[in-house]
Amino acid sequence: MRRPTALLLLTLTACATTPLAVDQTAVVPETRILAPQLVAQAANTGSLVVKRDSGFMGSACTIRVFVDAVPVADLKPAERVEVFVGFGEHSVVVSPTGILCGGGTSETAVVIMPERQRILRIASGQSGDIFLQPSAF
């Protein structure tokens, strides 16, 4: 394989992000938590963890997490936020912050139930688009 071709392939594969288990991510610092009332567990609430993949793609930008249109936190790569919301269905939206940050917005619905933690993963593809999807780990 010629060197320019190998470099191009390496560049393309290095752009996508890598999924991480919850325990492989860092808790978002308090300075980037935008809704502190949601990070404290309260009665009749369940756990929702939103974690961001590691990797180079989009790493210069934070991604803002919204739950039911409320801004919750700004995540950098390999970070997570755990929020506690009421039981039932909720809308979760992620969107890059900053003028030069691309990737678009991604949205999903989650159902929060007692004694069951829901985990969502923020991933970036090779095209730069961001995706919000359920995660099993």
N, C-alpha and C positions, 0 to 999 in steps of 0.2 A: 504494500500500500504506500502510495506516495505521501510525503510529509504534509502537504497542504490538505489533502483529503482526510488524513488522520486527525489533523488539527480541527478541521471543520466538524467531523463527527464527534470529537471530544467536546467541542463547544456546544453543539446541539444537545448532547446528552447531559451536559452539566447544567443546562438551563432549567430543567424541570426540578421541582422540589422533591424532598424525600420525606415520607411519612414517619412520624415518631410516636411511640407510646406515650401516654400521659406522663408517666414517671421519667421520661427522657426530656421533658420540656420544663422550662423555668416558669415560675409564677410571675405574671406581669408585675412590675413595680407599682407601688401605690400611686406614684406620680402620674401614671398613665391610666389609672382607673377613673372613669368619668361618672360612674353611678355607684358610689360606695354603699348605698343602701341595699344594693343587690348582691353584694359579696358577703353579707352576713346572713347566716341561716336563720330563718324565722319559722314559726308554726305554719303548717299547711303549705310548705314549699318543698320543691324537689331540686336536685342538683342538675345543672347543665354546664358542661365543660366545653369550651371552644378553644381549640389548640391550633397553632400554625405550624406547618411543616418547616423543616430546615432546608437550606439551599440558597443558591445565589440569586435565582430569579426573583426580582422584586424586593431584594433585601435592603435596598436603600430607603424603602418606604414602609411606614407602618400601615396596618390594616385596621380600620375601625369596625368594631363589633356593635351591632344594634340588636336589642331584644324588644320586640313590640314597639319599634320606632324610637326607643330610648337609647342614646349612645352609652355604651357600657365601658369599653376599654379600647386602647390602641395597642395592637400586638406587633412585635417585631418577630423575625423568624425564630422558631423553636421556643416560643412562649405560649402560655395558656392563661385563661381566666376561667374561674368557676363562679357561676352566679346561681342564686336560689330564687326561683320563680314559682308562682302558684301552680297547682295541678291543672292540667288541661293543655290545650294547644296554644303554641306561641310561634310568632314569626321571628326568624333570625336572619339578619342581613349583614353582609360584610362588604366593605368598600375601601379602596386605597385612599389614603390621605395625602395631601400635597398636590401642588400644581402640576408637577411633571410626572406624577405617578399614574400609570395606566392600569389596565387589568379589568376595568368594569366592575359591576356590582353583581353579587350572587346572593340568592335568597332561598331559604327552605323553611318548612314548618316542622316543628317538633311537638310531641305530646309528652308532657311531664307527668310521671306517675309516682306514687309513693314507693319508697325503697328501691328505686331503679334510677341509676345515674345515666343520663344521656350524654353522649360525646359526639361533637362535630369537629371535622377537620377542615382547615383552610389550606388548599393546595394551589399551586401555580403551574400551569402547563407551559410547554415550549413556546406557545404563541403569546404568552404573557397574561392570558386570561386567568382570573381566579375562580376557584370552585369551592363551594361549601357543601360538604357531604357527610353523612353519618360515618362514624369510625367505630370499629369493634375493639380497638386497643388504645 
